Amino acid sequence: MPVREDIFWVTCPRCGEKFYCDNQLRHSSIKLMCPKCRHRFLDSDSPEIRE
Ligand SMILES: [Zn+2]
C-alpha cells in the first residue's frame, strides 16, 4: 500500500490522539481540530508530527 504524501500526522496536545491532516494545513495559520476531544490547535503546537 503506497504511503500517502498529501497528509501529515499530528498529535493532539490535550488528549494525545493521533490523527492525520491535509498537507495544506501544514505550516499554516489554520487551526487543526482533534476528532476526539475537539481541541483546536496549530500544527506548531503538536507535541509530535510525522510527515
Ligand atoms: Zn484531542
N, CA, C, O and the ligand as a Tripos MOL2 file, in Angstrom:
@<TRIPOS>MOLECULE
protein
  205   203    52     0     0
PROTEIN
NO_CHARGES

@<TRIPOS>ATOM
      1 N           0.8450   -1.1950    0.0000 N.3       1 MET1
      2 CA          0.0000    0.0000    0.0000 C.3       1 MET1
      3 C           0.8830    1.2490    0.0000 C.2       1 MET1
      4 O           1.7350    1.4060    0.8740 O.2       1 MET1
      5 N           0.6830    2.1360   -0.9740 N.am      2 PRO2
      6 CA          1.5540    3.3220   -1.0440 C.3       2 PRO2
      7 C           1.2980    4.2850    0.1160 C.2       2 PRO2
      8 O           0.1740    4.4150    0.6000 O.2       2 PRO2
      9 N           2.3410    4.9390    0.5370 N.am      3 VAL3
     10 CA          2.2090    5.9390    1.5970 C.3       3 VAL3
     11 C           1.6410    7.2180    0.9880 C.2       3 VAL3
     12 O           2.1460    7.7250   -0.0140 O.2       3 VAL3
     13 N           0.6310    7.7020    1.5840 N.am      4 ARG4
     14 CA          0.0560    8.9570    1.0910 C.3       4 ARG4
     15 C           0.9920   10.1130    1.4270 C.2       4 ARG4
     16 O           1.4880   10.2240    2.5480 O.2       4 ARG4
     17 N           1.2220   10.9620    0.4440 N.am      5 GLU5
     18 CA          2.1500   12.0720    0.6520 C.3       5 GLU5
     19 C           1.4400   13.4040    0.7840 C.2       5 GLU5
     20 O           2.0740   14.4450    0.9530 O.2       5 GLU5
     21 N           0.1350   13.3620    0.7070 N.am      6 ASP6
     22 CA         -0.5970   14.6270    0.8020 C.3       6 ASP6
     23 C          -1.1690   14.8490    2.2010 C.2       6 ASP6
     24 O          -2.0260   15.7070    2.4120 O.2       6 ASP6
     25 N          -0.6670   14.0480    3.1560 N.am      7 ILE7
     26 CA         -1.1440   14.2070    4.5350 C.3       7 ILE7
     27 C           0.0390   14.2190    5.4880 C.2       7 ILE7
     28 O           1.1450   13.8240    5.1200 O.2       7 ILE7
     29 N          -0.1930   14.6680    6.7020 N.am      8 PHE8
     30 CA          0.7920   14.5220    7.7650 C.3       8 PHE8
     31 C           0.0390   14.1680    9.0430 C.2       8 PHE8
     32 O          -1.1500   14.4500    9.1860 O.2       8 PHE8
     33 N           0.7660   13.5430    9.9680 N.am      9 TRP9
     34 CA          0.1470   13.1070   11.2160 C.3       9 TRP9
     35 C           0.4910   14.0760   12.3440 C.2       9 TRP9
     36 O           1.6310   14.5220   12.4700 O.2       9 TRP9
     37 N          -0.4790   14.3810   13.1320 N.am     10 VAL10
     38 CA         -0.2450   15.2400   14.2920 C.3      10 VAL10
     39 C          -0.7360   14.5360   15.5470 C.2      10 VAL10
     40 O          -1.5210   13.5910   15.4800 O.2      10 VAL10
     41 N          -0.2620   15.0100   16.6860 N.am     11 THR11
     42 CA         -0.7220   14.5180   17.9750 C.3      11 THR11
     43 C          -1.4040   15.6620   18.7120 C.2      11 THR11
     44 O          -0.8540   16.7590   18.8100 O.2      11 THR11
     45 N          -2.5710   15.4120   19.2170 N.am     12 CYS12
     46 CA         -3.3120   16.4310   19.9570 C.3      12 CYS12
     47 C          -2.5800   16.7560   21.2540 C.2      12 CYS12
     48 O          -2.2860   15.8490   22.0330 O.2      12 CYS12
     49 N          -2.2780   18.0410   21.5040 N.am     13 PRO13
     50 CA         -1.5620   18.4070   22.7230 C.3      13 PRO13
     51 C          -2.4140   18.2390   23.9840 C.2      13 PRO13
     52 O          -1.8790   18.2540   25.0920 O.2      13 PRO13
     53 N          -3.7140   18.0810   23.8310 N.am     14 ARG14
     54 CA         -4.5810   17.9470   25.0050 C.3      14 ARG14
     55 C          -4.7980   16.4860   25.3950 C.2      14 ARG14
     56 O          -4.5930   16.1110   26.5490 O.2      14 ARG14
     57 N          -5.2190   15.6510   24.4180 N.am     15 CYS15
     58 CA         -5.5910   14.2800   24.7810 C.3      15 CYS15
     59 C          -4.6380   13.2260   24.2170 C.2      15 CYS15
     60 O          -4.7430   12.0510   24.5710 O.2      15 CYS15
     61 N          -3.7010   13.6320   23.3370 N.am     16 GLY16
     62 CA         -2.7330   12.6810   22.8260 C.3      16 GLY16
     63 C          -3.2080   11.8770   21.6350 C.2      16 GLY16
     64 O          -2.4920   10.9960   21.1590 O.2      16 GLY16
     65 N          -4.4020   12.1660   21.1450 N.am     17 GLU17
     66 CA         -4.9270   11.4670   19.9800 C.3      17 GLU17
     67 C          -4.0730   11.7720   18.7470 C.2      17 GLU17
     68 O          -3.7140   12.9240   18.5010 O.2      17 GLU17
     69 N          -3.7510   10.7310   17.9750 N.am     18 LYS18
     70 CA         -3.0280   10.9350   16.7260 C.3      18 LYS18
     71 C          -4.0180   10.8930   15.5660 C.2      18 LYS18
     72 O          -4.8430    9.9850   15.4740 O.2      18 LYS18
     73 N          -3.9280   11.8710   14.6970 N.am     19 PHE19
     74 CA         -4.7890   11.8750   13.5190 C.3      19 PHE19
     75 C          -4.0600   12.5670   12.3860 C.2      19 PHE19
     76 O          -3.0700   13.2650   12.6040 O.2      19 PHE19
     77 N          -4.5620   12.3670   11.1610 N.am     20 TYR20
     78 CA         -3.8640   12.9780   10.0370 C.3      20 TYR20
     79 C          -4.6390   14.1580    9.4620 C.2      20 TYR20
     80 O          -5.8610   14.2490    9.5780 O.2      20 TYR20
     81 N          -3.8850   15.0540    8.8390 N.am     21 CYS21
     82 CA         -4.4570   16.2590    8.2490 C.3      21 CYS21
     83 C          -3.9050   16.4400    6.8430 C.2      21 CYS21
     84 O          -2.8530   15.9050    6.4930 O.2      21 CYS21
     85 N          -4.6250   17.1920    6.0640 N.am     22 ASP22
     86 CA         -4.1700   17.5270    4.7210 C.3      22 ASP22
     87 C          -2.9150   18.3920    4.8030 C.2      22 ASP22
     88 O          -2.8150   19.2650    5.6650 O.2      22 ASP22
     89 N          -1.9730   18.1520    3.9180 N.am     23 ASN23
     90 CA         -0.7170   18.9080    3.9180 C.3      23 ASN23
     91 C          -0.9230   20.4020    3.7170 C.2      23 ASN23
     92 O          -0.0460   21.1980    4.0520 O.2      23 ASN23
     93 N          -2.0540   20.7840    3.1830 N.am     24 GLN24
     94 CA         -2.3310   22.2090    3.0080 C.3      24 GLN24
     95 C          -2.4280   22.9250    4.3510 C.2      24 GLN24
     96 O          -2.2920   24.1460    4.4240 O.2      24 GLN24
     97 N          -2.6650   22.1460    5.4220 N.am     25 LEU25
     98 CA         -2.7850   22.7550    6.7450 C.3      25 LEU25
     99 C          -1.4430   22.8080    7.4770 C.2      25 LEU25
    100 O          -1.3570   23.3310    8.5880 O.2      25 LEU25
    101 N          -0.4050   22.2700    6.8520 N.am     26 ARG26
    102 CA          0.9220   22.2670    7.4540 C.3      26 ARG26
    103 C           1.5520   23.6490    7.2720 C.2      26 ARG26
    104 O           1.4590   24.2440    6.1990 O.2      26 ARG26
    105 N           2.1920   24.1540    8.3300 N.am     27 HIS27
    106 CA          2.8360   25.4740    8.2960 C.3      27 HIS27
    107 C           1.8520   26.5630    7.8770 C.2      27 HIS27
    108 O           2.2200   27.5160    7.1890 O.2      27 HIS27
    109 N           0.6270   26.4150    8.2880 N.am     28 SER28
    110 CA         -0.3640   27.4470    8.0020 C.3      28 SER28
    111 C          -0.8670   28.0080    9.3200 C.2      28 SER28
    112 O          -0.5340   27.5060   10.3930 O.2      28 SER28
    113 N          -1.6700   29.0520    9.2250 N.am     29 SER29
    114 CA         -2.2260   29.6390   10.4510 C.3      29 SER29
    115 C          -3.6180   29.0900   10.7240 C.2      29 SER29
    116 O          -4.3440   29.5950   11.5810 O.2      29 SER29
    117 N          -3.9830   28.0350    9.9710 N.am     30 ILE30
    118 CA         -5.2960   27.4160   10.1720 C.3      30 ILE30
    119 C          -5.1930   26.3850   11.2840 C.2      30 ILE30
    120 O          -4.3020   25.5350   11.2800 O.2      30 ILE30
    121 N          -6.1100   26.4690   12.2340 N.am     31 LYS31
    122 CA         -6.0680   25.5270   13.3450 C.3      31 LYS31
    123 C          -6.6320   24.1670   12.9460 C.2      31 LYS31
    124 O          -7.5920   24.0660   12.1820 O.2      31 LYS31
    125 N          -6.0080   23.1330   13.4860 N.am     32 LEU32
    126 CA         -6.4770   21.7660   13.2790 C.3      32 LEU32
    127 C          -7.4520   21.4300   14.3950 C.2      32 LEU32
    128 O          -7.3750   22.0030   15.4820 O.2      32 LEU32
    129 N          -8.3690   20.5060   14.1350 N.am     33 MET33
    130 CA         -9.2860   20.1120   15.1880 C.3      33 MET33
    131 C          -9.1460   18.6280   15.4870 C.2      33 MET33
    132 O          -9.2310   17.7850   14.5940 O.2      33 MET33
    133 N          -8.9300   18.3300   16.7500 N.am     34 CYS34
    134 CA         -8.8430   16.9390   17.1880 C.3      34 CYS34
    135 C         -10.2070   16.2780   17.0410 C.2      34 CYS34
    136 O         -11.2050   16.8140   17.5240 O.2      34 CYS34
    137 N         -10.2660   15.1080   16.3720 N.am     35 PRO35
    138 CA        -11.5520   14.4310   16.1900 C.3      35 PRO35
    139 C         -12.0750   13.8060   17.4830 C.2      35 PRO35
    140 O         -13.2470   13.4420   17.5780 O.2      35 PRO35
    141 N         -11.1990   13.6890   18.4660 N.am     36 LYS36
    142 CA        -11.5920   13.0250   19.7040 C.3      36 LYS36
    143 C         -12.1300   14.0200   20.7320 C.2      36 LYS36
    144 O         -13.2360   13.8550   21.2480 O.2      36 LYS36
    145 N         -11.3290   15.0650   21.0280 N.am     37 CYS37
    146 CA        -11.7480   15.9880   22.0860 C.3      37 CYS37
    147 C         -12.1410   17.3580   21.5470 C.2      37 CYS37
    148 O         -12.5010   18.2550   22.3090 O.2      37 CYS37
    149 N         -12.0680   17.5130   20.2120 N.am     38 ARG38
    150 CA        -12.4870   18.7530   19.5520 C.3      38 ARG38
    151 C         -11.6080   19.9460   19.8930 C.2      38 ARG38
    152 O         -11.9870   21.0950   19.6690 O.2      38 ARG38
    153 N         -10.4340   19.6640   20.4360 N.am     39 HIS39
    154 CA         -9.4990   20.7410   20.7430 C.3      39 HIS39
    155 C          -8.9570   21.3170   19.4410 C.2      39 HIS39
    156 O          -8.6390   20.5770   18.5100 O.2      39 HIS39
    157 N          -8.8530   22.6410   19.3830 N.am     40 ARG40
    158 CA         -8.2980   23.2960   18.1950 C.3      40 ARG40
    159 C          -6.9000   23.8010   18.5000 C.2      40 ARG40
    160 O          -6.6670   24.4450   19.5230 O.2      40 ARG40
    161 N          -5.9790   23.5030   17.6050 N.am     41 PHE41
    162 CA         -4.5890   23.9090   17.8320 C.3      41 PHE41
    163 C          -3.8590   24.0300   16.5040 C.2      41 PHE41
    164 O          -4.2840   23.4700   15.4940 O.2      41 PHE41
    165 N          -2.7580   24.7640   16.5190 N.am     42 LEU42
    166 CA         -1.9180   24.8870   15.3310 C.3      42 LEU42
    167 C          -0.9780   23.7030   15.2340 C.2      42 LEU42
    168 O          -0.6540   23.0790   16.2440 O.2      42 LEU42
    169 N          -0.5360   23.3900   14.0220 N.am     43 ASP43
    170 CA          0.3740   22.2520   13.8580 C.3      43 ASP43
    171 C           1.6600   22.4500   14.6740 C.2      43 ASP43
    172 O           2.2840   21.4880   15.1200 O.2      43 ASP43
    173 N           2.0440   23.7400   14.8580 N.am     44 SER44
    174 CA          3.2750   24.0010   15.6280 C.3      44 SER44
    175 C           3.0800   23.7090   17.1150 C.2      44 SER44
    176 O           4.0610   23.6200   17.8530 O.2      44 SER44
    177 N           1.8430   23.5590   17.5640 N.am     45 ASP45
    178 CA          1.5860   23.2330   18.9700 C.3      45 ASP45
    179 C           1.5240   21.7340   19.2200 C.2      45 ASP45
    180 O           1.4140   21.2990   20.3660 O.2      45 ASP45
    181 N           1.5940   20.9430   18.1560 N.am     46 SER46
    182 CA          1.5340   19.4990   18.3140 C.3      46 SER46
    183 C           2.8440   18.9630   18.9060 C.2      46 SER46
    184 O           3.9210   19.3300   18.4370 O.2      46 SER46
    185 N           2.7680   18.1060   19.9210 N.am     47 PRO47
    186 CA          3.9940   17.5570   20.5090 C.3      47 PRO47
    187 C           4.7240   16.5960   19.5860 C.2      47 PRO47
    188 O           5.9130   16.3370   19.7750 O.2      47 PRO47
    189 N           4.0250   16.0650   18.5910 N.am     48 GLU48
    190 CA          4.6560   15.1290   17.6690 C.3      48 GLU48
    191 C           4.0300   15.2630   16.2920 C.2      48 GLU48
    192 O           2.8070   15.2770   16.1490 O.2      48 GLU48
    193 N           4.8900   15.3630   15.2720 N.am     49 ILE49
    194 CA          4.4030   15.4600   13.8950 C.3      49 ILE49
    195 C           5.1870   14.4890   13.0320 C.2      49 ILE49
    196 O           6.4150   14.4260   13.0950 O.2      49 ILE49
    197 N           4.4630   13.7440   12.2360 N.am     50 ARG50
    198 CA          5.1300   12.8470   11.2830 C.3      50 ARG50
    199 C           4.7010   13.2380    9.8810 C.2      50 ARG50
    200 O           3.5100   13.3240    9.5820 O.2      50 ARG50
    201 N           5.6830   13.4720    9.0270 N.am     51 GLU51
    202 CA          5.3810   13.9000    7.6600 C.3      51 GLU51
    203 C           5.8240   12.8390    6.6610 C.2      51 GLU51
    204 O           5.6540   13.0180    5.4550 O.2      51 GLU51
    205 ZN         -7.6250   15.7720   21.4970 Zn       52 ZN52
@<TRIPOS>BOND
     1     1     2 1
     2     2     3 1
     3     3     4 2
     4     3     5 am
     5     5     6 1
     6     6     7 1
     7     7     8 2
     8     7     9 am
     9     9    10 1
    10    10    11 1
    11    11    12 2
    12    11    13 am
    13    13    14 1
    14    14    15 1
    15    15    16 2
    16    15    17 am
    17    17    18 1
    18    18    19 1
    19    19    20 2
    20    19    21 am
    21    21    22 1
    22    22    23 1
    23    23    24 2
    24    23    25 am
    25    25    26 1
    26    26    27 1
    27    27    28 2
    28    27    29 am
    29    29    30 1
    30    30    31 1
    31    31    32 2
    32    31    33 am
    33    33    34 1
    34    34    35 1
    35    35    36 2
    36    35    37 am
    37    37    38 1
    38    38    39 1
    39    39    40 2
    40    39    41 am
    41    41    42 1
    42    42    43 1
    43    43    44 2
    44    43    45 am
    45    45    46 1
    46    46    47 1
    47    47    48 2
    48    47    49 am
    49    49    50 1
    50    50    51 1
    51    51    52 2
    52    51    53 am
    53    53    54 1
    54    54    55 1
    55    55    56 2
    56    55    57 am
    57    57    58 1
    58    58    59 1
    59    59    60 2
    60    59    61 am
    61    61    62 1
    62    62    63 1
    63    63    64 2
    64    63    65 am
    65    65    66 1
    66    66    67 1
    67    67    68 2
    68    67    69 am
    69    69    70 1
    70    70    71 1
    71    71    72 2
    72    71    73 am
    73    73    74 1
    74    74    75 1
    75    75    76 2
    76    75    77 am
    77    77    78 1
    78    78    79 1
    79    79    80 2
    80    79    81 am
    81    81    82 1
    82    82    83 1
    83    83    84 2
    84    83    85 am
    85    85    86 1
    86    86    87 1
    87    87    88 2
    88    87    89 am
    89    89    90 1
    90    90    91 1
    91    91    92 2
    92    91    93 am
    93    93    94 1
    94    94    95 1
    95    95    96 2
    96    95    97 am
    97    97    98 1
    98    98    99 1
    99    99   100 2
   100    99   101 am
   101   101   102 1
   102   102   103 1
   103   103   104 2
   104   103   105 am
   105   105   106 1
   106   106   107 1
   107   107   108 2
   108   107   109 am
   109   109   110 1
   110   110   111 1
   111   111   112 2
   112   111   113 am
   113   113   114 1
   114   114   115 1
   115   115   116 2
   116   115   117 am
   117   117   118 1
   118   118   119 1
   119   119   120 2
   120   119   121 am
   121   121   122 1
   122   122   123 1
   123   123   124 2
   124   123   125 am
   125   125   126 1
   126   126   127 1
   127   127   128 2
   128   127   129 am
   129   129   130 1
   130   130   131 1
   131   131   132 2
   132   131   133 am
   133   133   134 1
   134   134   135 1
   135   135   136 2
   136   135   137 am
   137   137   138 1
   138   138   139 1
   139   139   140 2
   140   139   141 am
   141   141   142 1
   142   142   143 1
   143   143   144 2
   144   143   145 am
   145   145   146 1
   146   146   147 1
   147   147   148 2
   148   147   149 am
   149   149   150 1
   150   150   151 1
   151   151   152 2
   152   151   153 am
   153   153   154 1
   154   154   155 1
   155   155   156 2
   156   155   157 am
   157   157   158 1
   158   158   159 1
   159   159   160 2
   160   159   161 am
   161   161   162 1
   162   162   163 1
   163   163   164 2
   164   163   165 am
   165   165   166 1
   166   166   167 1
   167   167   168 2
   168   167   169 am
   169   169   170 1
   170   170   171 1
   171   171   172 2
   172   171   173 am
   173   173   174 1
   174   174   175 1
   175   175   176 2
   176   175   177 am
   177   177   178 1
   178   178   179 1
   179   179   180 2
   180   179   181 am
   181   181   182 1
   182   182   183 1
   183   183   184 2
   184   183   185 am
   185   185   186 1
   186   186   187 1
   187   187   188 2
   188   187   189 am
   189   189   190 1
   190   190   191 1
   191   191   192 2
   192   191   193 am
   193   193   194 1
   194   194   195 1
   195   195   196 2
   196   195   197 am
   197   197   198 1
   198   198   199 1
   199   199   200 2
   200   199   201 am
   201   201   202 1
   202   202   203 1
   203   203   204 2
@<TRIPOS>SUBSTRUCTURE
     1 MET1         2 RESIDUE 1 A MET
     2 PRO2         6 RESIDUE 1 A PRO
     3 VAL3        10 RESIDUE 1 A VAL
     4 ARG4        14 RESIDUE 1 A ARG
     5 GLU5        18 RESIDUE 1 A GLU
     6 ASP6        22 RESIDUE 1 A ASP
     7 ILE7        26 RESIDUE 1 A ILE
     8 PHE8        30 RESIDUE 1 A PHE
     9 TRP9        34 RESIDUE 1 A TRP
    10 VAL10       38 RESIDUE 1 A VAL
    11 THR11       42 RESIDUE 1 A THR
    12 CYS12       46 RESIDUE 1 A CYS
    13 PRO13       50 RESIDUE 1 A PRO
    14 ARG14       54 RESIDUE 1 A ARG
    15 CYS15       58 RESIDUE 1 A CYS
    16 GLY16       62 RESIDUE 1 A GLY
    17 GLU17       66 RESIDUE 1 A GLU
    18 LYS18       70 RESIDUE 1 A LYS
    19 PHE19       74 RESIDUE 1 A PHE
    20 TYR20       78 RESIDUE 1 A TYR
    21 CYS21       82 RESIDUE 1 A CYS
    22 ASP22       86 RESIDUE 1 A ASP
    23 ASN23       90 RESIDUE 1 A ASN
    24 GLN24       94 RESIDUE 1 A GLN
    25 LEU25       98 RESIDUE 1 A LEU
    26 ARG26      102 RESIDUE 1 A ARG
    27 HIS27      106 RESIDUE 1 A HIS
    28 SER28      110 RESIDUE 1 A SER
    29 SER29      114 RESIDUE 1 A SER
    30 ILE30      118 RESIDUE 1 A ILE
    31 LYS31      122 RESIDUE 1 A LYS
    32 LEU32      126 RESIDUE 1 A LEU
    33 MET33      130 RESIDUE 1 A MET
    34 CYS34      134 RESIDUE 1 A CYS
    35 PRO35      138 RESIDUE 1 A PRO
    36 LYS36      142 RESIDUE 1 A LYS
    37 CYS37      146 RESIDUE 1 A CYS
    38 ARG38      150 RESIDUE 1 A ARG
    39 HIS39      154 RESIDUE 1 A HIS
    40 ARG40      158 RESIDUE 1 A ARG
    41 PHE41      162 RESIDUE 1 A PHE
    42 LEU42      166 RESIDUE 1 A LEU
    43 ASP43      170 RESIDUE 1 A ASP
    44 SER44      174 RESIDUE 1 A SER
    45 ASP45      178 RESIDUE 1 A ASP
    46 SER46      182 RESIDUE 1 A SER
    47 PRO47      186 RESIDUE 1 A PRO
    48 GLU48      190 RESIDUE 1 A GLU
    49 ILE49      194 RESIDUE 1 A ILE
    50 ARG50      198 RESIDUE 1 A ARG
    51 GLU51      202 RESIDUE 1 A GLU
    52 ZN52       205 GROUP 0 **** ****
